[in-house]
Amino acid sequence: MLLDLTRDDRTWQDVYKLCVTFVVPRPIALVSTVSADGVRNLAPFSFYNMVSANPPVVMFCPGTPSKGGKKDTLRNVEATGEFVVATVTHSIADPMNQASASLPPEVDEFEYSGFTPRPALHVRPALVAESPVNVECRLDRIVSFGDLPGAGNVVFGRIIAIHVGDAVLAEDGLCDPLKLDAIARLGRLTYARSTDVFDLPRPR
Ligand SMILES: Cc1cc2nc3c(=O)[nH]c(=O)nc-3n(C[C@H](O)[C@H](O)[C@H](O)COP(=O)(O)O)c2cc1C
């Protein structure tokens, strides 16, 4: 199959649906923010990764909704400059999915999805108590790919604190993928777990 986007007038939704079945597995950021009025918000984003080691920077990407406007997470980050990213593990897949519901900005999405907020060290958005890893971030910049429906708004955040539960640590002080049991998206409604692993020594 060849999809030539310079000739084919496929919709952006068709292209998106195909691409998210091969840009896989995508880790999931469960992003905690607060609105300017202090309402807690929580939503999952699988357009997520670490993109700089020094300084340590993560990015996630709220798309522009089909009806236009901005997702609450993006609006909150713009208003406050702060967010927390919690790692999504297999045991919290269901409440994570609940947190993806489209809800009005005045709804506390911790309460709605059944997650427990825990105070962060440096930022106002709460940590997710049920997640073994929470990363506190300060907004660095936002890069927007326009304002059409589906346009990406890439949020870059500098990591300022990392909370890791002892239960997911290996003896070397790093996360053990088998203990972490993080989940990732594979397109459609399919997910993967970080428990199917193999090692590959690096070439000299
Ligand atoms: C596993 C998963 C991953 C998602 N990834 C994204 C994403 O990368 N970008 C995005 O815009 N929406 C993504 N969504 C949808 C958002 O979570 C959803 O639109 C949510 O309502 C946004 O919340 P907010 O308006 O409170 O920010 C994802 C949903 C799920 C279940």
Ligand as a Chemical Component Dictionary entry (heavy atoms), coordinates in Angstrom:
data_LIG
# 
_chem_comp.id                   LIG 
_chem_comp.type                 NON-POLYMER 
_chem_comp.pdbx_formal_charge   0 
_chem_comp.three_letter_code    LIG 
# 
loop_
_chem_comp_atom.comp_id 
_chem_comp_atom.atom_id 
_chem_comp_atom.alt_atom_id 
_chem_comp_atom.type_symbol 
_chem_comp_atom.charge 
_chem_comp_atom.model_Cartn_x 
_chem_comp_atom.model_Cartn_y 
_chem_comp_atom.model_Cartn_z 
_chem_comp_atom.pdbx_ordinal 
LIG C1  C1  C 0 -4.991  6.491  26.039 1  
LIG C2  C2  C 0 -5.435  7.822  25.499 2  
LIG C3  C3  C 0 -4.516  8.655  24.892 3  
LIG C4  C4  C 0 -4.905  9.914  24.388 4  
LIG N1  N1  N 0 -3.975  10.702 23.783 5  
LIG C5  C5  C 0 -4.328  11.920 23.343 6  
LIG C6  C6  C 0 -3.346  12.779 22.748 7  
LIG O1  O1  O 0 -2.155  12.441 22.624 8  
LIG N2  N2  N 0 -3.767  14.010 22.336 9  
LIG C7  C7  C 0 -5.053  14.421 22.489 10 
LIG O2  O2  O 0 -5.360  15.548 22.107 11 
LIG N3  N3  N 0 -5.989  13.636 23.049 12 
LIG C8  C8  C 0 -5.651  12.409 23.491 13 
LIG N4  N4  N 0 -6.596  11.618 24.088 14 
LIG C9  C9  C 0 -7.945  12.159 24.320 15 
LIG C10 C10 C 0 -7.965  13.094 25.531 16 
LIG O3  O3  O 0 -7.605  12.390 26.706 17 
LIG C11 C11 C 0 -9.377  13.693 25.720 18 
LIG O4  O4  O 0 -9.655  14.530 24.630 19 
LIG C12 C12 C 0 -9.579  14.439 27.010 20 
LIG O5  O5  O 0 -10.946 14.691 27.184 21 
LIG C13 C13 C 0 -8.874  15.768 27.067 22 
LIG O6  O6  O 0 -9.165  16.303 28.329 23 
LIG P1  P1  P 0 -9.149  17.834 28.693 24 
LIG O7  O7  O 0 -10.138 18.539 27.797 25 
LIG O8  O8  O 0 -9.562  17.817 30.142 26 
LIG O9  O9  O 0 -7.748  18.330 28.497 27 
LIG C14 C14 C 0 -6.250  10.344 24.546 28 
LIG C15 C15 C 0 -7.185  9.487  25.150 29 
LIG C16 C16 C 0 -6.779  8.228  25.613 30 
LIG C17 C17 C 0 -7.782  7.320  26.272 31 
# 
loop_
_chem_comp_bond.comp_id 
_chem_comp_bond.atom_id_1 
_chem_comp_bond.atom_id_2 
_chem_comp_bond.value_order 
_chem_comp_bond.pdbx_ordinal 
LIG C1  C2  SING 1  
LIG C2  C3  SING 2  
LIG C2  C16 DOUB 3  
LIG C3  C4  DOUB 4  
LIG C4  N1  SING 5  
LIG C4  C14 SING 6  
LIG N1  C5  DOUB 7  
LIG C5  C6  SING 8  
LIG C5  C8  SING 9  
LIG C6  O1  DOUB 10 
LIG C6  N2  SING 11 
LIG N2  C7  SING 12 
LIG C7  O2  DOUB 13 
LIG C7  N3  SING 14 
LIG N3  C8  DOUB 15 
LIG C8  N4  SING 16 
LIG N4  C9  SING 17 
LIG N4  C14 SING 18 
LIG C9  C10 SING 19 
LIG C10 O3  SING 20 
LIG C10 C11 SING 21 
LIG C11 O4  SING 22 
LIG C11 C12 SING 23 
LIG C12 O5  SING 24 
LIG C12 C13 SING 25 
LIG C13 O6  SING 26 
LIG O6  P1  SING 27 
LIG P1  O7  DOUB 28 
LIG P1  O8  SING 29 
LIG P1  O9  SING 30 
LIG C14 C15 DOUB 31 
LIG C15 C16 SING 32 
LIG C16 C17 SING 33 
# 
